[in-house]
Amino acid sequence: MAKKAQAQAGDMSRLEITFDRPHLINTVFGEFDRNLVAIENRLGVYISARGNRVQIEGEAGAIARARDVLNDIYSRVMRSEEIDPEAVQAIISMSAEPTLDGILRKDEGGAPEVMIRTRKKTLVPRSATQVPYMQALARDEIIFALGPAGTGKTYLAVAQAVAMLITGAVDRLILSRPAVEAGERLGFLPGDMKEKVDPYLRPIYDALHDTLPVEQVERRIASGEIEIAPLAFMRGRTLSDAFIILDEAQNTTPAQMKMFLTRFGMNSRMVICGDPNQVDIPGGATYSGLNDAVQRLEGVEGITTIRFNSSDVVRHPLVGRIVDAYEGPNA
């Protein structure tokens, strides 16, 4: 429950929050009060805490956002969600999105309406664009997810795929990406095909291990329930009853993208993730199969396109500013 002094937007004011469950306070504040420090630094407010009471001082709009952030963290802690520094930064960023109120949670302390449940964790949106993206992952058959690194495109797609696999909604999870990266060629790398390809698929393995216990990942890969393979291995197949993810899709050619999309079978879901501004293939963006496919297919019934930007980056806030410097309007 929060008690707020009367103030006009732009005025300095003071607000007090009292938390009903004192035993959760240490988790809400973070180790060495790091969550409070993060809120102070991002929103320009001053926060003092005594027992289960928090006092926030600053400009009226900023302290209202700080209150919302603390209440959101408190609600997530009550639901036993993990609160790490990245989650706190994401909650702060999302506090500027008034349209999210009522979408992420039904009521104070209630379960969020938009979430993905896996064996290891429950995921909720960490940016504004993640809300429609997670809704599309649960609803639509083919989704194009476009945007810079760090926005959660691939991670959330893998989490949704794992959730559907463990509930029996699909029989297989197929993860792929083109074996092209920063000008390197597979033929010059040591080892057999698996040893050559695995380094390029590491982000996909990381997402899998974050959503499933390690032994389950290994067992499901051995049984064929989870298949991780380069794009070239998709040729000639029809992928039914499967959740298929293509990562780094900006590095496909138009012919490769057409081949991949036409593998789509009955009772399947397909997610194509990529950053149109990070094309590594010869010829650049003009020859990217991702850009070509989006131009041809956007607006086609059954196909959804979700666009992320630098404000959706859920890594360190500096990453978003770096993306803006390279790809923003003044780049």
PADRENKOL-553801 format. One line per field, with one value per residue (C-alpha): residue number from 1; residue in one letter; chain; z, x, y. Coordinates in steps of 0.25 Angstrom, whole numbers, plus 2048, in hexadecimal, padded with zeros to 3 digits. Each point is the difference from the previous one (the first is absolute). Layout:
<pts>
seq: (NUM / ...);
type: (A / ...);
mol: (A / ...);
zz: (Z / ...);
xx: (X / ...);
yy: (Y / ...);
</pts>
This chain:
<pts>
seq: (1 / 2 / 3 / 4 / 5 / 6 / 7 / 8 / 9 / 10 / 11 / 12 / 13 / 14 / 15 / 16 / 17 / 18 / 19 / 20 / 21 / 22 / 23 / 24 / 25 / 26 / 27 / 28 / 29 / 30 / 31 / 32 / 33 / 34 / 35 / 36 / 37 / 38 / 39 / 40 / 41 / 42 / 43 / 44 / 45 / 46 / 47 / 48 / 49 / 50 / 51 / 52 / 53 / 54 / 55 / 56 / 57 / 58 / 59 / 60 / 61 / 62 / 63 / 64 / 65 / 66 / 67 / 68 / 69 / 70 / 71 / 72 / 73 / 74 / 75 / 76 / 77 / 78 / 79 / 80 / 81 / 82 / 83 / 84 / 85 / 86 / 87 / 88 / 89 / 90 / 91 / 92 / 93 / 94 / 95 / 96 / 97 / 98 / 99 / 100 / 101 / 102 / 103 / 104 / 105 / 106 / 107 / 108 / 109 / 110 / 111 / 112 / 113 / 114 / 115 / 116 / 117 / 118 / 119 / 120 / 121 / 122 / 123 / 124 / 125 / 126 / 127 / 128 / 129 / 130 / 131 / 132 / 133 / 134 / 135 / 136 / 137 / 138 / 139 / 140 / 141 / 142 / 143 / 144 / 145 / 146 / 147 / 148 / 149 / 150 / 151 / 152 / 153 / 154 / 155 / 156 / 157 / 158 / 159 / 160 / 161 / 162 / 163 / 164 / 165 / 166 / 167 / 168 / 169 / 170 / 171 / 172 / 173 / 174 / 175 / 176 / 177 / 178 / 179 / 180 / 181 / 182 / 183 / 184 / 185 / 186 / 187 / 188 / 189 / 190 / 191 / 192 / 193 / 194 / 195 / 196 / 197 / 198 / 199 / 200 / 201 / 202 / 203 / 204 / 205 / 206 / 207 / 208 / 209 / 210 / 211 / 212 / 213 / 214 / 215 / 216 / 217 / 218 / 219 / 220 / 221 / 222 / 223 / 224 / 225 / 226 / 227 / 228 / 229 / 230 / 231 / 232 / 233 / 234 / 235 / 236 / 237 / 238 / 239 / 240 / 241 / 242 / 243 / 244 / 245 / 246 / 247 / 248 / 249 / 250 / 251 / 252 / 253 / 254 / 255 / 256 / 257 / 258 / 259 / 260 / 261 / 262 / 263 / 264 / 265 / 266 / 267 / 268 / 269 / 270 / 271 / 272 / 273 / 274 / 275 / 276 / 277 / 278 / 279 / 280 / 281 / 282 / 283 / 284 / 285 / 286 / 287 / 288 / 289 / 290 / 291 / 292 / 293 / 294 / 295 / 296 / 297 / 298 / 299 / 300 / 301 / 302 / 303 / 304 / 305 / 306 / 307 / 308 / 309 / 310 / 311 / 312 / 313 / 314 / 315 / 316 / 317 / 318 / 319 / 320 / 321 / 322 / 323 / 324 / 325 / 326 / 327 / 328 / 329 / 330 / 331);
type: (M / A / K / K / A / Q / A / Q / A / G / D / M / S / R / L / E / I / T / F / D / R / P / H / L / I / N / T / V / F / G / E / F / D / R / N / L / V / A / I / E / N / R / L / G / V / Y / I / S / A / R / G / N / R / V / Q / I / E / G / E / A / G / A / I / A / R / A / R / D / V / L / N / D / I / Y / S / R / V / M / R / S / E / E / I / D / P / E / A / V / Q / A / I / I / S / M / S / A / E / P / T / L / D / G / I / L / R / K / D / E / G / G / A / P / E / V / M / I / R / T / R / K / K / T / L / V / P / R / S / A / T / Q / V / P / Y / M / Q / A / L / A / R / D / E / I / I / F / A / L / G / P / A / G / T / G / K / T / Y / L / A / V / A / Q / A / V / A / M / L / I / T / G / A / V / D / R / L / I / L / S / R / P / A / V / E / A / G / E / R / L / G / F / L / P / G / D / M / K / E / K / V / D / P / Y / L / R / P / I / Y / D / A / L / H / D / T / L / P / V / E / Q / V / E / R / R / I / A / S / G / E / I / E / I / A / P / L / A / F / M / R / G / R / T / L / S / D / A / F / I / I / L / D / E / A / Q / N / T / T / P / A / Q / M / K / M / F / L / T / R / F / G / M / N / S / R / M / V / I / C / G / D / P / N / Q / V / D / I / P / G / G / A / T / Y / S / G / L / N / D / A / V / Q / R / L / E / G / V / E / G / I / T / T / I / R / F / N / S / S / D / V / V / R / H / P / L / V / G / R / I / V / D / A / Y / E / G / P / N / A);
mol: (A / A / A / A / A / A / A / A / A / A / A / A / A / A / A / A / A / A / A / A / A / A / A / A / A / A / A / A / A / A / A / A / A / A / A / A / A / A / A / A / A / A / A / A / A / A / A / A / A / A / A / A / A / A / A / A / A / A / A / A / A / A / A / A / A / A / A / A / A / A / A / A / A / A / A / A / A / A / A / A / A / A / A / A / A / A / A / A / A / A / A / A / A / A / A / A / A / A / A / A / A / A / A / A / A / A / A / A / A / A / A / A / A / A / A / A / A / A / A / A / A / A / A / A / A / A / A / A / A / A / A / A / A / A / A / A / A / A / A / A / A / A / A / A / A / A / A / A / A / A / A / A / A / A / A / A / A / A / A / A / A / A / A / A / A / A / A / A / A / A / A / A / A / A / A / A / A / A / A / A / A / A / A / A / A / A / A / A / A / A / A / A / A / A / A / A / A / A / A / A / A / A / A / A / A / A / A / A / A / A / A / A / A / A / A / A / A / A / A / A / A / A / A / A / A / A / A / A / A / A / A / A / A / A / A / A / A / A / A / A / A / A / A / A / A / A / A / A / A / A / A / A / A / A / A / A / A / A / A / A / A / A / A / A / A / A / A / A / A / A / A / A / A / A / A / A / A / A / A / A / A / A / A / A / A / A / A / A / A / A / A / A / A / A / A / A / A / A / A / A / A / A / A / A / A / A / A / A / A / A / A / A / A / A / A / A / A / A / A / A / A / A / A / A / A / A / A / A / A / A / A);
zz: (800 / 7FC / 806 / 7F8 / 803 / 7F7 / 7F5 / 7F1 / 7F5 / 800 / 80F / 80A / 809 / 809 / 800 / 80A / 7FE / 80A / 7FD / 806 / 801 / 807 / 7FD / 7F1 / 802 / 7FE / 7F3 / 7FB / 804 / 7FA / 806 / 806 / 7FB / 7F2 / 7FB / 807 / 7FB / 7F1 / 802 / 805 / 7F5 / 7F5 / 805 / 807 / 80E / 80E / 807 / 80F / 807 / 80F / 803 / 7F6 / 7FD / 7F4 / 7FE / 7F2 / 7FD / 7F3 / 7F4 / 801 / 7F3 / 803 / 80E / 7FA / 7F7 / 80B / 808 / 7F5 / 7FE / 80F / 800 / 7F3 / 806 / 80D / 7F8 / 7F9 / 80D / 805 / 7F4 / 803 / 7F3 / 7FE / 802 / 7FA / 7FC / 7F1 / 805 / 808 / 7F5 / 7F7 / 80A / 801 / 7F1 / 7FF / 80B / 7F5 / 7F8 / 806 / 7F6 / 807 / 80D / 801 / 7F5 / 808 / 80D / 803 / 80D / 80B / 803 / 7F6 / 7F5 / 7F3 / 7F4 / 7F6 / 804 / 7FC / 80A / 7FE / 80A / 806 / 800 / 7FC / 7F6 / 800 / 7F6 / 803 / 7F5 / 7FA / 7F3 / 807 / 804 / 7F1 / 7FD / 80B / 7FC / 7F2 / 804 / 807 / 7F5 / 7F2 / 7F6 / 7FA / 807 / 7FB / 80B / 7FC / 808 / 807 / 809 / 80E / 7FE / 803 / 7F2 / 800 / 80F / 801 / 7F4 / 806 / 80D / 7F9 / 7F8 / 80D / 806 / 7F5 / 7FF / 80F / 7FF / 7F4 / 7F6 / 7F7 / 7FE / 7FC / 802 / 7F4 / 802 / 7F4 / 7FB / 7F4 / 802 / 7FB / 80A / 7FF / 7F3 / 805 / 7F8 / 806 / 7F7 / 807 / 80E / 807 / 803 / 7FA / 7FC / 80F / 805 / 7F5 / 802 / 80F / 803 / 7F7 / 807 / 80E / 803 / 7FD / 80A / 80A / 7FF / 801 / 80C / 807 / 7FE / 802 / 809 / 7FA / 800 / 7F9 / 7F5 / 7FE / 800 / 7F7 / 7F6 / 800 / 7FE / 7F4 / 808 / 7FF / 7F3 / 7FF / 7F1 / 7F6 / 7F6 / 7F5 / 807 / 7FE / 7F1 / 7FB / 80D / 804 / 80F / 806 / 80F / 803 / 805 / 7F7 / 803 / 7F6 / 807 / 7F9 / 7F4 / 7FA / 7FB / 7F7 / 7F1 / 7FA / 7FB / 80D / 807 / 7F6 / 802 / 80F / 800 / 7F7 / 80A / 808 / 803 / 807 / 80F / 800 / 804 / 7FA / 806 / 7F7 / 808 / 7FB / 800 / 7F2 / 804 / 802 / 7F3 / 7FE / 7F3 / 7F3 / 7FA / 80E / 803 / 7F1 / 7FF / 80D / 800 / 80D / 7FA / 7F3 / 807 / 809 / 7F4 / 7F9 / 80B / 80A / 801 / 7FB / 808 / 80B / 800 / 80B / 800 / 80D / 800 / 80C / 801 / 80A / 80B / 800 / 803 / 80E / 802 / 807 / 7FC / 7F9 / 7F6 / 7FB / 7FF / 7F8 / 7F7 / 7FE / 7FD / 7F5 / 7FA / 805 / 7F8 / 802 / 7FD);
xx: (800 / 806 / 7FD / 804 / 801 / 7F8 / 809 / 7FF / 808 / 80E / 7FF / 809 / 7F8 / 801 / 7F9 / 800 / 7FD / 7FE / 802 / 7F7 / 80A / 80D / 807 / 800 / 807 / 80E / 7FD / 7F8 / 80C / 80A / 80E / 806 / 7F3 / 805 / 7F1 / 7FE / 80D / 7FC / 7F3 / 806 / 80A / 7F6 / 7F5 / 807 / 7F9 / 805 / 7FC / 801 / 7FB / 7FD / 7FA / 7F5 / 7FE / 806 / 800 / 803 / 803 / 801 / 7F8 / 7F2 / 800 / 80D / 7FC / 7F3 / 808 / 809 / 7F4 / 7FB / 80D / 801 / 7F2 / 803 / 80D / 7F8 / 7F5 / 80A / 807 / 7F3 / 7FE / 80E / 806 / 80E / 804 / 80E / 806 / 7FC / 7F1 / 801 / 805 / 7F5 / 7F5 / 806 / 7FF / 7F2 / 7FB / 800 / 7F6 / 7F2 / 7F9 / 806 / 7F8 / 7F6 / 807 / 80B / 7F8 / 7F1 / 801 / 80A / 808 / 7F8 / 806 / 804 / 7F7 / 80C / 80A / 807 / 802 / 80C / 805 / 80B / 7F9 / 7F4 / 803 / 7F8 / 802 / 80C / 7FE / 7F4 / 801 / 802 / 7F1 / 7FB / 80B / 7FD / 7F1 / 804 / 809 / 7F4 / 7F6 / 805 / 806 / 80C / 807 / 80B / 807 / 809 / 809 / 80E / 807 / 7FC / 7F1 / 7FC / 7FC / 806 / 800 / 7F1 / 7FE / 808 / 7F8 / 7F3 / 804 / 805 / 7F2 / 7F9 / 809 / 7FE / 7F1 / 7FF / 7FB / 80B / 808 / 80E / 808 / 809 / 80A / 808 / 809 / 808 / 80F / 805 / 806 / 809 / 807 / 805 / 7FE / 7FD / 80A / 80B / 7FC / 805 / 7F8 / 7F4 / 7F3 / 7FB / 80D / 800 / 7F1 / 7FE / 807 / 7F6 / 7F5 / 805 / 7F5 / 7F6 / 806 / 801 / 7F1 / 7FC / 809 / 7F9 / 7F2 / 802 / 809 / 80D / 7FD / 7F2 / 807 / 80A / 7F5 / 7F7 / 80B / 804 / 7F2 / 7FE / 7F5 / 80A / 808 / 80A / 806 / 805 / 7F6 / 806 / 7FA / 7F2 / 800 / 7F6 / 7F8 / 7F2 / 800 / 7F2 / 7FC / 80D / 804 / 80B / 809 / 809 / 80A / 80A / 7F6 / 806 / 80C / 7F7 / 7FF / 7F2 / 801 / 803 / 7F5 / 7F6 / 805 / 7FF / 7F2 / 7FA / 805 / 7F4 / 7F6 / 7F3 / 7FF / 80D / 805 / 80B / 808 / 80A / 80A / 80A / 805 / 7FF / 80C / 80A / 801 / 80D / 7FE / 806 / 7F8 / 7FA / 7F2 / 7FC / 802 / 7FB / 7F5 / 7FA / 7FE / 7FA / 7F6 / 7FB / 7FE / 7F8 / 7F8 / 7FD / 7F1 / 7FE / 7F5 / 806 / 80E / 803 / 80C / 805 / 80A / 80A / 808 / 80B / 7F6 / 7FD / 80E / 800 / 80F / 807 / 7FA / 80D / 7FD / 7F4 / 808 / 80A / 7F6 / 7FA / 80E / 802 / 7F2 / 7F8 / 7FB / 80E / 809);
yy: (800 / 80E / 80D / 80C / 80F / 809 / 805 / 805 / 7FA / 807 / 804 / 7F9 / 7F7 / 7F4 / 7F2 / 7F5 / 7F1 / 7F6 / 7F1 / 7F6 / 7F5 / 804 / 7F3 / 803 / 80E / 7FB / 7F9 / 80C / 80A / 7F6 / 7FD / 80D / 807 / 7FF / 801 / 80D / 805 / 7FC / 807 / 80D / 801 / 7FD / 809 / 80B / 7FE / 7FE / 7F3 / 7FE / 7F3 / 7FD / 7F3 / 7FD / 80E / 807 / 80F / 806 / 80E / 807 / 806 / 7FB / 7F8 / 7FA / 7FB / 7FB / 7F7 / 7FC / 7FC / 7F8 / 7F9 / 7FC / 7FB / 7F8 / 7FA / 7FD / 7F9 / 7F7 / 7FD / 7FB / 7F7 / 7FA / 806 / 802 / 80F / 802 / 80E / 7FE / 7FE / 80C / 808 / 7FB / 803 / 80E / 802 / 7FA / 80A / 80A / 7F8 / 804 / 7F6 / 7F4 / 803 / 7F4 / 7F8 / 7FA / 7FD / 7FF / 806 / 803 / 7F4 / 7F8 / 7F7 / 808 / 7FD / 800 / 7F5 / 7F4 / 7F4 / 7F6 / 7F6 / 809 / 80E / 808 / 80C / 80D / 80C / 808 / 80B / 806 / 7F8 / 7F3 / 801 / 7FE / 7F7 / 7F6 / 801 / 7FD / 7F4 / 7FA / 803 / 801 / 7F6 / 808 / 80B / 809 / 807 / 80B / 809 / 801 / 7F6 / 800 / 802 / 7F2 / 7FB / 7F3 / 7FD / 802 / 7F8 / 7F4 / 802 / 7FF / 7F4 / 7F9 / 803 / 7FA / 7F4 / 7FC / 802 / 7F7 / 80B / 7FD / 7F3 / 806 / 80D / 803 / 80B / 805 / 80C / 802 / 7FC / 80E / 809 / 80D / 7FB / 7F2 / 7F4 / 7F2 / 7F9 / 807 / 7FC / 7F4 / 7F3 / 7F9 / 806 / 800 / 807 / 80A / 804 / 7FF / 80E / 807 / 7F9 / 803 / 80B / 7F6 / 7F6 / 80B / 803 / 7F1 / 7FE / 80C / 7FA / 7F1 / 7F8 / 7FC / 7F1 / 802 / 809 / 7F4 / 7F5 / 808 / 803 / 7F1 / 7FB / 80A / 809 / 80B / 802 / 80B / 801 / 809 / 806 / 7F7 / 7F4 / 804 / 7FE / 7F6 / 7FE / 803 / 804 / 7FC / 801 / 808 / 80D / 805 / 80C / 807 / 809 / 80A / 800 / 80C / 7F8 / 7F7 / 802 / 802 / 7F2 / 7FA / 808 / 7FB / 7F1 / 802 / 806 / 7F5 / 7F5 / 805 / 7F4 / 7FD / 804 / 807 / 80E / 807 / 80C / 808 / 809 / 809 / 80E / 807 / 809 / 7F5 / 7F9 / 7F8 / 7FA / 806 / 80B / 805 / 803 / 800 / 7F1 / 7FC / 7F5 / 806 / 80E / 7FA / 7F7 / 80B / 809 / 7F5 / 7FA / 80B / 801 / 7F2 / 7F9 / 7F7 / 807 / 80A / 80A / 805 / 80C / 802 / 80D / 805 / 803 / 7F1 / 7FC / 7F8 / 7FF / 80C / 80D / 805 / 7F5 / 807 / 80D / 7F9 / 7FB / 80E / 805 / 7F6 / 7FF / 80C / 80C / 807 / 7F4);
</pts>
